[in-house]
């Protein structure tokens, strides 16, 4: 390692991560004690100096320079094991980390493998059982990688012409991830040089393209191909799948069917009178025309959710006017340094210093992980349940209220329109990346009157006012309740998954398996979404390990098919609902896509990330009937 380059780069180091590198290389426990312990910092992007004195920072950098410059340098501690890992995590963060997080974080940091291994070597039967994966987004690529590592033949069918799923389809202006990228990425494979902490969608798509190649998945993908029907054949114990592709209809058989289409694949278009009569371009955000020129045009943006909050700041300076139609206001929190680029010296450290990227990933995962969930519980003795859940939730509310009022101090007429009347975090957590500044611009109007109808030239609201528009953008979310039922799946005795999940009520054991549908595994299924923080890719890795772990056990033991028992699934769903009754997402004072029209929370999970990791990590055949 070039000492001069290293010396220059160390000035940009996050001292928390660098301190852990020093311990890995030296094995000296003094680095985990005072005066070297960083201060606790709850900011999502924390200060790199870690609250340490200048003298201590210099000592850590000097030790790192010495250890990393040695030609025969070797780590004294590679995988610290669970007990030492707890000590290291607590030292890194300046706070106590519960011991149950140690094995999970060791996997997340690449210190231990999350991949399923054959118990007694790969059996010959592994090459005789086949899997069909539907969807080549983040979950589908992951499943392909894990099945490939096990040597199980698989095919991926993808409706689009490229990999990436939602990150290929959603290419609207400002599209970006709202989870730090060093957490929103796989725990294995090559490190990607993310340009920012929160990277644009184009980089995420590029990352997934690279992973499809690196993991050897691309050669297994059949693009521009859709499932028209998947039918379980009881006698053969296989799935018969009808496909439609560029060369016409076809049929394949597979022992295992894995849905990787997620919850966000089907745009929800609103039922508004006259929508079809609009004369100009009208489209959902997921179908943004790539050659669209908005310069000098009047744009109507319907909706104020996550995509709207990204689009509006990105187009406001190009359009003649922007009318944003809001059904209800959203809580949005500021993220200092949201747009910050990662300095080239920091990039060099991430790419070249052993263990540094892993600990950087850990700090992001921790700050955007389970910490919030305990503050989203309802306190039955709290005197203000109409506005918040408990004392801490009320403090968060006041902080966000103060922030909104400070942002809108020059436009007090907007404050009433922008302050929600439901508890914070009751809907998806939104990040303010310039939204409140955008709606104050002279060419922007925030419209809170309901939409009555649309005509050829614009939108008429309930007060009778007509606002002209040249372009209509529907930021109206996705149909969340259908999930894998969109694939026209028929299980045992011909029962349809769409019928089982009727009335907007999808359910599954662990969000992965559903009774009556043998050998069907669902990723990003019911009650697996994240409402309190965390990474969807983390969820996919938990689910992929569970699914591939069961498949490996079936092959090892000569089991043809498994079907989760009804009582097991029913009890799991009961526990999910019981837990949700105590959390913010069942608060009566709001509507959210997390719930169905009957009020049941069917999208997000009520568990901590570490709880779900534990539930899915060591699958067994015990909850299943062997078919």
C-alpha positions in Angstrom: 0.0 0.0 0.0 1.4 3.4 -1.0 2.2 5.2 2.3 2.0 8.7 0.7 -1.4 8.0 -0.8 -2.6 6.4 2.4 -1.3 9.3 4.5 -3.3 11.8 2.4 -6.4 9.7 2.4 -6.5 9.3 6.2 -7.5 12.9 6.7 -10.9 12.0 5.1 -11.4 8.9 7.2 -14.4 8.3 9.4 -12.6 7.8 12.7 -15.1 5.2 13.9 -14.3 2.9 11.0 -10.6 3.6 11.1 -10.5 2.8 14.8 -12.0 -0.6 14.1 -9.4 -1.2 11.3 -6.7 -0.5 13.8 -8.1 -3.0 16.2 -8.5 -5.7 13.4 -4.8 -5.2 12.4 -3.3 -4.9 15.9 -5.6 -7.0 18.0 -4.8 -4.6 20.9 -7.9 -4.2 23.1 -6.8 -0.8 24.3 -8.2 0.7 21.1 -11.7 -0.3 22.2 -11.5 1.7 25.5 -11.2 5.3 26.5 -9.8 7.7 25.4 -10.4 6.2 21.9 -14.1 5.4 22.1 -16.1 7.7 19.8 -19.0 9.8 21.0 -22.5 8.6 20.2 -23.9 10.4 17.1 -27.4 9.7 15.9 -27.1 11.7 12.7 -27.6 9.4 9.7 -24.3 10.8 8.2 -22.3 11.4 11.3 -19.3 13.7 11.7 -16.1 11.9 10.7 -14.2 13.2 13.7 -16.3 10.9 15.9 -16.3 13.6 18.6 -12.7 12.7 19.5 -10.0 15.2 20.4 -7.4 16.3 17.9 -4.7 14.4 19.8 -6.6 11.2 19.8 -7.6 11.5 16.2 -3.9 12.0 15.3 -2.9 8.9 17.3 -5.5 6.7 15.6 -4.4 7.9 12.1 -0.7 7.4 13.0 -1.4 3.8 14.2 -3.4 3.1 11.0 -0.6 4.5 8.8 2.0 2.4 10.6 0.0 -0.9 10.5 -1.2 -0.5 6.9 2.3 0.5 5.6 4.0 -2.7 6.9 4.9 -4.9 3.9 4.1 -8.0 5.9 0.9 -6.6 7.5 -1.7 -9.2 8.4 -4.8 -8.9 10.4 -4.6 -10.0 14.0 -8.4 -10.4 14.1 -10.3 -11.2 11.0 -13.7 -12.5 12.2 -13.9 -11.5 15.8 -16.7 -13.9 16.7 -19.9 -12.8 18.5 -18.6 -11.8 21.9 -15.8 -9.6 20.6 -18.1 -8.3 17.9 -20.4 -6.8 20.5 -17.5 -5.1 22.1 -16.3 -3.7 18.8 -19.8 -2.5 17.7 -20.4 -0.8 21.0 -17.0 0.9 20.9 -17.5 2.0 17.3 -20.9 3.6 18.0 -20.3 4.9 21.5 -23.3 3.1 22.7 -24.3 -0.3 24.0 -25.2 -2.7 21.2 -27.3 -5.8 22.2 -25.6 -9.1 21.7 -28.2 -10.5 19.3 -26.9 -8.1 16.6 -23.5 -9.7 16.5 -24.1 -12.6 14.2 -26.3 -10.6 11.9 -23.8 -7.8 11.5 -20.9 -10.1 11.0 -22.7 -11.4 7.9 -23.7 -7.9 6.8 -20.0 -6.8 6.9 -18.8 -9.9 5.1 -16.9 -11.2 8.1 -19.1 -14.4 8.0 -21.0 -15.8 5.1 -24.7 -15.7 4.8 -24.8 -18.2 1.9 -26.4 -21.6 2.5 -24.0 -24.5 2.4 -24.7 -28.2 1.7 -24.6 -30.2 4.8 -22.5 -33.1 3.3 -21.3 -31.7 0.0 -23.5 -31.1 -3.1 -25.7 -34.1 -3.7 -26.2 -35.4 -7.3 -29.9 -34.7 -7.0 -29.1 -30.9 -6.9 -28.6 -30.9 -10.7 -31.9 -32.6 -11.2 -34.2 -30.1 -9.4 -34.9 -26.9 -11.2 -36.1 -23.4 -10.1 -37.9 -20.6 -11.9 -37.3 -17.1 -10.7 -39.8 -14.4 -11.8 -38.2 -11.0 -11.9 -34.6 -9.8 -12.4 -34.6 -6.9 -10.0 -32.5 -6.9 -6.8 -34.3 -9.9 -5.3 -34.2 -12.0 -8.5 -30.5 -11.4 -9.0 -29.8 -12.3 -5.4 -31.8 -15.6 -5.8 -30.0 -16.5 -8.9 -26.6 -15.9 -7.2 -27.5 -18.1 -4.3 -29.0 -20.9 -6.3 -26.0 -20.8 -8.6 -23.7 -21.1 -5.6 -25.6 -24.3 -4.6 -25.3 -25.6 -8.1 -29.1 -25.8 -8.6 -30.3 -25.1 -12.2 -32.5 -22.1 -12.5 -34.1 -19.8 -15.1 -35.0 -16.2 -14.5 -37.9 -14.6 -16.5 -38.0 -10.8 -16.7 -40.8 -8.8 -18.3 -38.4 -5.9 -19.1 -35.5 -5.8 -21.6 -32.9 -5.3 -18.9 -32.2 -6.2 -15.3 -33.0 -3.9 -12.4 -36.7 -4.2 -11.8 -38.0 -1.0 -10.2 -34.7 0.7 -10.7 -34.9 0.2 -14.4 -38.6 1.1 -14.6 -38.5 4.2 -12.4 -36.4 6.8 -14.3 -38.2 10.0 -13.4 -36.2 13.1 -12.6 -34.6 13.0 -9.2 -35.2 9.3 -8.7 -32.9 8.2 -5.9 -32.7 5.8 -3.0 -33.9 6.9 0.4 -31.7 4.4 2.2 -27.9 5.0 2.4 -26.3 3.1 -0.5 -23.7 1.5 1.6 -26.6 -0.3 3.4 -28.7 -0.6 0.3 -26.5 -3.1 -1.4 -25.6 -6.8 -1.1 -23.5 -8.1 1.8 -21.3 -10.0 -0.7 -19.7 -9.2 -4.1 -17.5 -6.4 -5.3 -17.9 -3.0 -3.6 -19.5 -0.4 -5.8 -18.0 3.2 -5.8 -21.2 5.0 -4.8 -20.7 8.7 -5.6 -23.0 9.9 -2.8 -24.4 8.6 0.5 -27.8 8.6 -1.2 -27.2 7.7 -4.8 -29.4 8.4 -7.9 -31.4 5.6 -9.4 -29.1 5.4 -12.4 -26.2 4.3 -10.2 -28.4 1.7 -8.5 -29.4 0.3 -11.8 -25.7 0.2 -12.9 -24.8 -1.6 -9.7 -27.5 -4.3 -10.4 -26.3 -4.6 -14.0 -22.8 -5.3 -12.7 -24.0 -7.7 -10.1 -26.0 -9.7 -12.7 -22.7 -10.2 -14.6 -20.4 -10.7 -11.6 -22.7 -13.4 -10.0 -23.2 -15.1 -13.4 -27.0 -14.5 -13.4 -27.4 -12.8 -16.7 -26.8 -15.9 -18.8 -29.8 -17.5 -17.0 -32.3 -14.6 -17.8 -34.9 -14.7 -20.4 -35.9 -11.1 -21.1 -39.2 -9.6 -22.4 -40.9 -12.6 -21.0 -43.9 -12.7 -18.7 -45.7 -15.5 -16.7 -49.3 -15.8 -17.9 -50.1 -18.7 -15.6 -48.4 -20.9 -13.0 -50.2 -24.1 -12.1 -49.2 -26.7 -9.5 -49.3 -30.2 -10.8 -50.1 -32.4 -7.8 -49.1 -35.7 -9.4 -45.8 -34.5 -10.7 -45.2 -32.3 -7.7 -44.0 -29.5 -10.1 -45.0 -26.1 -11.3 -46.3 -25.9 -14.9 -45.7 -22.3 -16.0 -47.0 -20.7 -19.1 -44.9 -17.9 -20.6 -45.3 -15.2 -23.2 -42.2 -13.9 -24.8 -40.7 -12.5 -28.0 -41.1 -15.8 -29.8 -44.6 -16.4 -28.7 -46.1 -18.6 -25.9 -44.1 -21.4 -24.3 -44.3 -23.7 -21.3 -41.7 -24.8 -18.8 -41.8 -27.0 -15.7 -40.0 -26.3 -12.5 -39.7 -27.9 -9.1 -39.6 -24.6 -7.3 -41.3 -21.3 -8.2 -39.8 -18.1 -6.7 -41.5 -14.8 -7.0 -39.1 -11.8 -7.0 -41.5 -9.1 -8.3 -42.0 -7.4 -5.0 -44.7 -4.9 -3.9 -43.9 -2.0 -6.2 -44.3 -3.4 -9.7 -47.8 -2.3 -10.6 -48.5 1.4 -10.9 -51.7 2.6 -9.3 -53.6 5.0 -11.5 -56.2 7.1 -9.7 -59.9 6.9 -10.6 -60.5 10.5 -11.7 -63.3 11.5 -14.0 -62.0 12.6 -17.4 -58.5 11.3 -16.9 -58.6 9.7 -20.3 -59.6 13.0 -22.0 -56.4 14.9 -21.1 -54.9 16.1 -24.3 -51.2 16.3 -23.4 -48.8 13.7 -22.1 -50.3 11.9 -19.0 -48.3 9.2 -17.3 -47.5 7.5 -14.0 -44.0 8.3 -12.5 -42.9 4.7 -13.2 -43.6 5.2 -16.9 -41.8 8.5 -17.4 -41.1 9.2 -21.1 -37.4 9.4 -21.6 -37.6 12.0 -24.4 -39.9 14.3 -22.5 -38.9 18.0 -22.5 -40.6 20.0 -19.7 -39.0 23.3 -20.5 -41.5 26.1 -20.5 -44.5 23.8 -19.9 -47.2 23.8 -17.3 -47.0 20.7 -15.2 -49.6 19.1 -13.0 -48.1 16.8 -10.4 -50.8 14.6 -8.6 -49.6 13.3 -5.3 -47.1 14.3 -2.6 -45.4 11.0 -1.7 -41.8 10.0 -2.0 -41.6 10.2 -5.8 -43.3 13.6 -5.9 -40.9 14.9 -3.3 -38.0 13.9 -5.6 -39.5 15.0 -8.8 -40.6 18.5 -7.9 -37.2 19.9 -6.8 -35.7 18.3 -9.9 -38.0 20.0 -12.5 -39.1 23.2 -10.9 -36.4 25.4 -12.5 -37.3 24.1 -16.0 -41.0 24.3 -16.1 -43.2 27.4 -16.7 -45.4 26.4 -13.8 -45.9 23.5 -11.4 -49.2 22.7 -9.7 -48.8 20.0 -7.0 -52.1 18.4 -5.9 -52.0 17.1 -2.4 -54.5 14.8 -0.7 -52.8 14.9 2.7 -49.6 16.4 4.0 -46.6 14.2 4.8 -44.1 14.3 7.6 -40.6 14.8 6.1 -37.4 15.0 8.0 -34.2 16.8 7.0 -31.1 14.8 6.2 -28.1 17.0 6.4 -25.5 16.2 3.7 -28.1 14.3 1.7 -26.6 15.5 -1.6 -22.9 15.3 -0.4 -20.5 13.6 -2.7 -18.1 11.1 -1.2 -14.7 12.6 -1.4 -12.1 10.8 -3.6 -9.9 10.2 -0.5 -12.8 8.5 1.3 -13.5 6.5 -1.9 -9.9 5.4 -1.8 -10.1 4.2 1.8 -13.3 2.3 1.0 -11.7 0.6 -1.9 -8.2 -0.1 -0.4 -8.2 -0.3 3.4 -9.2 -3.7 4.7 -12.3 -3.8 7.0 -12.9 -0.1 6.4 -15.9 -0.5 4.0 -17.4 -3.2 6.2 -17.5 -0.9 9.2 -18.7 2.0 7.1 -21.6 -0.2 6.0 -22.3 -1.2 9.6 -22.6 2.4 10.8 -25.1 3.2 8.1 -27.1 0.0 8.8 -27.2 0.8 12.5 -28.3 4.4 12.2 -31.0 3.6 9.7 -32.0 0.3 11.3 -34.0 -0.7 14.4 -33.4 2.3 16.6 -36.7 4.0 15.7 -39.1 1.1 16.1 -39.4 1.2 19.9 -40.6 4.8 19.7 -43.4 3.8 17.3 -45.3 1.9 20.0 -48.5 3.3 21.4 -48.5 4.3 25.0 -52.0 3.6 26.4 -51.5 6.3 29.0 -50.3 9.0 26.6 -52.7 11.9 26.9 -52.4 13.1 23.3 -53.1 10.0 21.1 -54.6 12.2 18.4 -51.3 13.7 17.5 -48.6 11.3 18.7 -48.0 7.9 20.3 -45.8 8.5 23.2 -43.5 11.1 24.8 -40.6 10.4 22.4 -42.8 10.3 19.3 -44.3 13.7 20.4 -40.8 15.1 20.7 -40.1 13.9 17.2 -43.3 15.5 16.1 -42.3 18.8 17.6 -38.9 18.7 16.0 -40.4 18.1 12.6 -43.1 20.7 13.1 -40.4 23.2 14.1 -38.4 22.3 11.1 -41.4 22.7 8.7 -42.3 26.1 10.2 -38.7 27.3 10.0 -38.5 26.3 6.3 -41.8 28.0 5.6 -41.2 31.1 7.7 -41.5 33.4 4.6 -44.7 31.6 3.5 -46.9 31.2 6.6 -49.9 30.5 4.3 -48.3 27.2 3.5 -47.7 26.0 7.0 -51.3 24.9 7.6 -51.2 23.0 4.3 -48.0 21.2 5.2 -48.5 20.1 8.8 -49.9 16.6 9.1 -52.5 15.8 11.8 -51.3 12.2 12.4 -48.3 10.9 14.3 -44.9 11.0 12.8 -43.8 7.9 10.9 -47.4 6.8 10.4 -46.8 6.9 6.7 -43.6 6.2 4.8 -40.6 8.1 6.2 -39.9 10.9 3.7 -36.6 12.8 3.3 -36.7 16.5 2.6 -34.2 17.2 -0.2 -35.5 20.6 -1.0 -39.3 20.0 -1.0 -40.2 22.9 1.3 -38.0 25.3 -0.6 -39.5 24.2 -3.9 -43.1 24.8 -3.0 -42.3 28.4 -2.1 -41.0 29.2 -5.6 -43.1 31.7 -7.5 -44.0 29.2 -10.3 -45.3 26.6 -7.8 -48.7 26.2 -6.3 -49.6 23.6 -3.7 -53.2 22.7 -4.2 -55.1 21.1 -1.4 -58.6 21.2 -2.7 -59.7 17.8 -4.0 -59.7 17.0 -7.7 -63.2 16.8 -9.1 -62.3 16.0 -12.7 -59.8 16.3 -15.5 -60.5 17.7 -18.9 -58.4 18.1 -22.1 -56.7 21.2 -20.8 -56.2 20.7 -17.1 -57.7 19.9 -13.7 -60.8 21.1 -12.0 -60.8 21.1 -8.2 -63.7 20.8 -5.8 -63.9 24.6 -5.5 -64.7 24.8 -9.2 -61.4 26.3 -10.2 -59.7 25.2 -13.4 -55.9 25.1 -13.6 -54.5 24.7 -17.1 -51.8 22.0 -17.7 -49.7 20.8 -20.6 -48.3 17.7 -18.8 -50.0 15.5 -16.2 -47.8 13.4 -13.9 -49.4 10.8 -11.6 -47.3 10.3 -8.5 -50.0 8.1 -7.1 -48.0 5.0 -5.9 -48.5 1.4 -6.6 -51.1 -1.4 -6.1 -49.6 -3.0 -3.0 -52.0 -5.7 -2.2 -51.7 -8.1 -5.2 -47.9 -8.9 -5.0 -47.2 -12.4 -6.3 -51.0 -12.9 -7.1 -50.3 -10.8 -10.2 -48.6 -13.9 -11.7 -51.9 -15.9 -12.0 -50.8 -18.6 -9.6 -53.0 -21.7 -9.1 -52.1 -24.0 -6.2 -53.4 -27.3 -4.9 -56.9 -28.2 -6.2 -56.7 -25.3 -8.6 -57.1 -22.6 -6.0 -56.0 -19.2 -7.1 -53.6 -17.1 -5.0 -55.6 -14.1 -6.1 -58.7 -15.6 -4.5 -56.9 -16.6 -1.3 -55.6 -13.0 -1.1 -58.9 -11.4 -2.1 -60.2 -8.3 -0.3 -56.7 -6.8 -0.3 -55.5 -9.2 2.3 -52.3 -11.0 1.3 -50.8 -13.2 4.0 -47.9 -15.6 4.2 -45.8 -17.4 6.8 -42.8 -15.1 7.4 -44.1 -13.3 4.3 -42.5 -16.1 2.2 -44.8 -19.2 2.0 -48.5 -19.5 1.7 -50.6 -22.6 2.5 -52.0 -24.4 -0.5 -49.1 -23.4 -2.8 -46.3 -25.9 -2.4 -42.7 -25.0 -3.3 -43.7 -21.4 -3.9 -41.4 -18.9 -2.3 -42.2 -15.2 -2.3 -39.6 -12.4 -1.7 -40.7 -9.0 -0.5 -44.1 -10.5 0.2 -46.8 -9.6 2.7 -45.7 -7.9 5.9 -42.0 -7.8 4.9 -41.8 -4.2 3.9 -39.9 -1.7 6.1 -41.7 1.2 7.7 -39.2 2.0 10.5 -35.9 2.0 8.5 -33.5 -0.5 7.2 -32.8 -1.8 3.7 -35.0 -3.8 1.3 -31.9 -5.6 0.1 -31.3 -6.8 3.7 -34.9 -8.2 3.7 -34.2 -10.0 0.4 -31.1 -11.5 1.7 -32.9 -12.9 4.8 -35.7 -14.3 2.6 -33.3 -15.7 0.0 -31.4 -17.6 2.7 -34.7 -19.0 4.0 -35.9 -20.1 0.6 -32.6 -21.6 -0.6 -32.1 -23.2 2.8 -35.4 -25.0 2.6 -34.7 -26.0 -1.0 -31.3 -27.4 0.0 -32.8 -29.4 2.8 -35.5 -30.8 0.5 -32.9 -32.0 -2.0 -30.7 -33.4 0.7 -33.6 -35.4 2.2 -35.3 -36.4 -1.0 -38.4 -34.4 -0.3 -40.4 -33.6 -3.4 -42.6 -30.8 -2.1 -43.5 -28.8 1.0 -46.6 -26.9 1.9 -46.7 -24.6 5.0 -49.4 -25.8 7.4 -52.5 -23.7 7.7 -52.3 -23.5 11.5 -48.6 -22.3 11.3 -49.5 -19.6 8.9 -52.6 -18.6 10.8 -50.7 -18.3 14.1 -47.9 -16.3 12.4 -50.4 -13.8 10.9 -52.1 -13.5 14.3 -48.8 -12.6 15.9 -48.2 -10.0 13.1 -51.6 -8.4 13.6 -51.3 -8.5 17.4 -48.0 -6.7 17.2 -49.2 -4.1 14.7 -52.1 -3.2 17.0 -49.5 -1.7 19.3 -47.7 0.3 16.6 -48.2 3.5 14.7 -49.4 2.0 11.4 -52.7 1.1 12.9 -53.4 4.6 14.2 -56.9 5.6 13.1 -56.2 9.2 12.1 -54.6 8.6 8.7 -54.6 6.5 5.5 -51.5 4.7 4.3 -50.6 2.2 1.6 -49.3 0.1 4.4 -52.9 -0.9 5.2 -55.7 -2.3 3.1 -59.1 -0.8 2.9 -60.3 -2.6 6.0 -57.4 -1.1 8.0 -55.3 -4.2 8.3 -51.5 -3.6 7.9 -50.5 -6.0 5.2 -47.3 -4.3 3.7 -44.8 -3.6 6.4 -43.5 -5.9 9.1 -43.8 -5.2 12.9 -40.5 -6.8 13.9 -37.0 -5.5 14.4 -34.6 -6.4 11.6 -32.6 -8.6 13.9 -35.8 -10.5 14.8 -36.6 -11.2 11.2 -33.0 -12.2 10.5 -33.3 -14.7 13.4 -36.7 -16.0 12.2 -35.4 -16.7 8.7 -31.8 -17.7 9.3 -32.1 -21.4 10.1 -35.1 -22.7 8.3 -36.5 -26.2 9.1 -39.1 -28.4 7.4 -41.1 -28.7 10.7 -43.7 -26.0 9.9 -44.4 -27.7 6.6 -46.5 -30.7 5.4 -44.4 -32.9 3.1 -46.4 -33.3 -0.1 
